[in-house]
Amino acid sequence: MEIENIRIIEYSSEYKGAASAIWNEVVDDGIAFPQLDNLSPEEGDEFFRSQSFTGLAVDGNGEALGLYILHPNNVGRCGHICNASYAIRSDLRGLHIGEKLVLHCLDKAKELGFRIMQFNAVVATNTHALNLYRRLGLIQLGTIPGGFLMPDGHYEDIIVHYKVL
């Protein structure tokens, strides 16, 4: 399956239902995002609009395929470091939409004045993300043993990454 005319647009409230549904799929999977609770469309709209930038991958018909959120990782003297999270519709994973989102996000972060991208908690079993980040030049800083609680109750390692923008 190949999707044509994928573009990344700035999130707007008209996508609150679709964006929240995509986000909630990843939360429900329980293997990548730390959140436990789903977002209602109204909560999602507030959340996505509160970010430094929320990018939405859409196809030629304007259908939402995935999204990312971009925001500072810290404040003050560390406010130049940003963080991001990515979510792809479950039926479209593996079609390189995530790569388009990450590349757009890195460019947007630099455009917004961030100097470093830091990923705080890439779960060690998330091999697709790990391979993508390696291909895109992110550097692994280290492993936090047992840093992520999996749905079955065991703890999985997380790997911290960064990239100078």
Secondary structure as the mmCIF struct_conf table of DSSP 4:
data_model
#
loop_
_struct_conf.conf_type_id
_struct_conf.id
_struct_conf.beg_label_comp_id
_struct_conf.beg_label_asym_id
_struct_conf.beg_label_seq_id
_struct_conf.end_label_comp_id
_struct_conf.end_label_asym_id
_struct_conf.end_label_seq_id
BEND BEND1 ASN A 5 ASN A 5
STRN STRN1 ARG A 7 GLU A 10
HELX_RH_3T_P HELX_RH_3T_P1 SER A 13 TYR A 15
HELX_RH_AL_P HELX_RH_AL_P1 LYS A 16 ASP A 29
TURN_TY1_P TURN_TY1_P1 GLY A 30 GLY A 30
BEND BEND2 ILE A 31 ALA A 32
BEND BEND3 ASP A 37 ASP A 37
HELX_LH_PP_P HELX_LH_PP_P1 ASN A 38 SER A 40
HELX_RH_AL_P HELX_RH_AL_P2 PRO A 41 ARG A 49
TURN_TY1_P TURN_TY1_P2 SER A 50 SER A 50
BEND BEND4 GLN A 51 SER A 52
STRN STRN2 PHE A 53 VAL A 58
TURN_TY1_P TURN_TY1_P3 GLY A 60 ASN A 61
STRN STRN3 ALA A 64 PRO A 72
BEND BEND5 ASN A 73 ASN A 74
HELX_RH_3T_P HELX_RH_3T_P2 GLY A 76 CYS A 78
TURN_TY1_P TURN_TY1_P4 GLY A 79 HIS A 80
STRN STRN4 ILE A 81 ILE A 88
HELX_RH_3T_P HELX_RH_3T_P3 SER A 90 LEU A 92
TURN_TY1_P TURN_TY1_P5 ARG A 93 GLY A 94
BEND BEND6 LEU A 95 HIS A 96
HELX_RH_AL_P HELX_RH_AL_P3 ILE A 97 GLU A 111
TURN_TY1_P TURN_TY1_P6 LEU A 112 GLY A 113
STRN STRN5 ILE A 116 VAL A 123
TURN_TY1_P TURN_TY1_P7 ALA A 124 THR A 125
HELX_RH_AL_P HELX_RH_AL_P4 THR A 127 ARG A 135
TURN_TY1_P TURN_TY1_P8 LEU A 136 GLY A 137
STRN STRN6 ILE A 139 LEU A 149
TURN_TY1_P TURN_TY1_P9 PRO A 151 ASP A 152
BEND BEND7 GLY A 153 GLY A 153
STRN STRN7 TYR A 155 VAL A 164
#
